[in-house]
Amino acid sequence: MAEGINVICGDAVDEMKKIPGGSINLIVTDPPYNLSKNYGNNHDSMTLYEYLKFSRSWLAEAVRVLTDDGSIYFFMGMRFISYLYIILEQELGLTLQKPEALFLRMIKNA
Ligand SMILES: C[S@@+](CC[C@H](N)C(=O)[O-])C[C@H]1O[C@@H](n2cnc3c(N)ncnc32)[C@H](O)[C@@H]1O
């Protein structure tokens, strides 16, 4: 891959498949939270089964391209964070480091 900044437009999972394994040191991502928000597609309105399948696919690719000392930071809603944590820890063998950021947005009159 060329040095510098490369902006790649496309499906994240498909595009990650083209990246050599163990070549990325840091991944920062804001994937769908599956809260039925309108992003102009139906990616945020999946069944639980579909969402876990999608999450497994991008997490597996992310871990594959990561260097051995690499890190993944991702934003995630409370509703599904525990599922992603289990996939990362139990299925993909990653270790949670001390959470470095945790944002909770509580709404008084939701
Ligand atoms: C939580 S939003 C992130 C919004 C982004 N941080 C912003 O400020 O515009 C998740 C985004 O991921 C996009 N998305 C969903 N599935 C994707 C995929 N397979 N590849 C790339 N982007 C995807 C959605 O369309 C949506 O824009």
The ligand as an SDF file (V2000), in Angstrom:
LIG
                    3D

 27 29  0  0  0  0  0  0  0  0999 V2000
  -22.7550    5.3670   13.1730 C   0  0  0  0  0  0  0  0  0  0  0  0
  -22.7110    5.9030   11.4860 S   0  0  0  0  0  0  0  0  0  0  0  0
  -21.2170    6.7930   11.3930 C   0  0  0  0  0  0  0  0  0  0  0  0
  -21.4350    8.1910   10.9800 C   0  0  0  0  0  0  0  0  0  0  0  0
  -20.1200    8.9630   10.7740 C   0  0  0  0  0  0  0  0  0  0  0  0
  -19.2990    8.9590   11.9790 N   0  0  0  0  0  0  0  0  0  0  0  0
  -20.4430   10.3960   10.3820 C   0  0  0  0  0  0  0  0  0  0  0  0
  -20.2450   11.2870   11.1970 O   0  0  0  0  0  0  0  0  0  0  0  0
  -20.9510   10.5710    9.2640 O   0  0  0  0  0  0  0  0  0  0  0  0
  -22.3170    4.4150   10.6250 C   0  0  0  0  0  0  0  0  0  0  0  0
  -22.0430    4.6550    9.1350 C   0  0  0  0  0  0  0  0  0  0  0  0
  -21.5400    3.4340    8.5630 O   0  0  0  0  0  0  0  0  0  0  0  0
  -22.0790    3.3190    7.2410 C   0  0  0  0  0  0  0  0  0  0  0  0
  -21.9610    1.9050    6.8640 N   0  0  0  0  0  0  0  0  0  0  0  0
  -22.8090    0.8970    7.1580 C   0  0  0  0  0  0  0  0  0  0  0  0
  -22.3650   -0.2600    6.6630 N   0  0  0  0  0  0  0  0  0  0  0  0
  -21.1980    0.0290    6.0190 C   0  0  0  0  0  0  0  0  0  0  0  0
  -20.2630   -0.7560    5.2890 C   0  0  0  0  0  0  0  0  0  0  0  0
  -20.4270   -2.0690    5.1220 N   0  0  0  0  0  0  0  0  0  0  0  0
  -19.1770   -0.1380    4.7690 N   0  0  0  0  0  0  0  0  0  0  0  0
  -18.9940    1.1770    4.9390 C   0  0  0  0  0  0  0  0  0  0  0  0
  -19.8420    1.9810    5.6170 N   0  0  0  0  0  0  0  0  0  0  0  0
  -20.9350    1.4000    6.1500 C   0  0  0  0  0  0  0  0  0  0  0  0
  -23.4840    3.8290    7.3940 C   0  0  0  0  0  0  0  0  0  0  0  0
  -24.0310    4.1960    6.1390 O   0  0  0  0  0  0  0  0  0  0  0  0
  -23.2790    5.0280    8.3170 C   0  0  0  0  0  0  0  0  0  0  0  0
  -22.9810    6.1850    7.5660 O   0  0  0  0  0  0  0  0  0  0  0  0
  1  2  1  0
  2  3  1  0
  2 10  1  0
  3  4  1  0
  4  5  1  0
  5  6  1  0
  5  7  1  0
  7  8  2  0
  7  9  1  0
 10 11  1  0
 11 12  1  0
 11 26  1  0
 12 13  1  0
 13 14  1  0
 13 24  1  0
 14 15  1  0
 14 23  1  0
 15 16  2  0
 16 17  1  0
 17 18  1  0
 17 23  2  0
 18 19  1  0
 18 20  2  0
 20 21  1  0
 21 22  2  0
 22 23  1  0
 24 25  1  0
 24 26  1  0
 26 27  1  0
M  CHG  2   2   1   9  -1
M  END
$$$$
